[in-house]
Amino acid sequence: MWVWLFLAPTVVLYGVFTVYPIVGSYWYSLLDWDGFTTTKTFVGLANYREVWHDPLFWQAFWHTLLFMLVTVPAQVILSLLAAILLNSPKMPLSRVFRTALFLPVATTTAIVGIVMQSIFDPANGPVNLFVQKLGFDGGINFLGSSHTSLWTAMAVYVWKWLGITLIYWLAALQTVPRDLYEAGSIDGAGPVQLFRHITVPLLKPFTIIITLLSLEASLHVFDLIQTMTGGGPFYSSEVLEIYIYRWAFGATVPRLGYASAAAVIFGLFVFVIGILQLLGVRAARRTGVGS
């Protein structure tokens, strides 16, 4: 009885804020409802058909996929290179650099997005002032151009979350015995050979887990995109989370049922990524990495 008593707050909060919204989204996706009035019309799968034939939905889906395909390799590779440098005993001030790279992770994403609006301001932002000194008259409107807004958000995202992946890699590198590097050096292996024949094989299980964790995290970028670009200009940086939010709360006439249908489809996509993550963790365990 005492066990259930202590578990009750967690069970109630999880049920109210996680289970109920998930179940509710499936039900709302079958309704024509604005989310504010008591008038609810059952429309079946009509919302799903409309979402399926909406080109802006597929554009947002493509932006979400592109965001994942670009940021994850960049984040994983750059953080690995940084971890190798900072893990070296010959690297001076390694703790200072670790702290500096991790500081953006500890900063609220919404605040980062707002600050980046000022940094990339086309008139007085420091980035554009530097670009103008390089000879680009008028600078570049990084967040106001449909050609650069999404890519700018990607760059900020990689910078923002590089530190968390760095910590993963640093923990993984601690599992590689120093004796192997010393033995390889005695045999005449250089830094590239040590990395290729010792570091890479031993980090393979960690690579699977870190990559899959980064994949799932890259799908949840609502706060960054919303504060930096709001999905604009002209939907050029709109990802699925922004698309769902726009129809649920940002439209002149909100359509919570339609937004819920889009959210269910997005949830199924995230579910597939979660399955891949589960399979990846199992594969990593088979190759020698614990839970």
C-alpha angles and dihedrals in degrees: 000000000000091000092056091043092057091043093050098086092052093044092049095046092045091049094047099042102030115019097038095049091049094050091041092053091058091051095044090050087067093054137077097226135142093209095240109064128062092238110107122171120195109229101165113210095348092108091052092051091049092049090047092055097042110107091201089059091055090044089054089046090053091048090052091049093045090049089054096045093050104038100042098058091041093049095045096045097042093046091049092053091047091048092052090052095045092045091058113103088218093061110105120221091008093155091053092052092046091054092046092052093046097048094083089056090059092050119092110258094225090055090049090053093050092047090049090056088062094042093052094039106142093221109039105001115128092232093056092043088056091046090052091053087056089061103267103133111220092008125240124296094223097177098030099054122083089218097057109023097088094041091050090052089050092053092049091048092053091049092046097052101029091100096060092052088045090058090051092052094045089054090048093049090054088067093061108094114237088219090071092056091047092049091048092049091051088053090055101259116153128217093272093050092046090052094046100044102030113020100040098049093046093047095049095098091048090048090060093051096042092048093050092047089051091048093056093044092052090062092065106065101127097122095049096046094042094053096040104041109349087227093300168162095066091335089296093136099030113132125187095269091054090045091054093046092049094056095040100046113354102057122097087240107028117221108198093172093054091045090050091054090053089047092053091053090047089048091055089052091051088047090058089052089050091053089051089050091052092049090047093052090050091049090050091051091052089055093053109275117125127220 
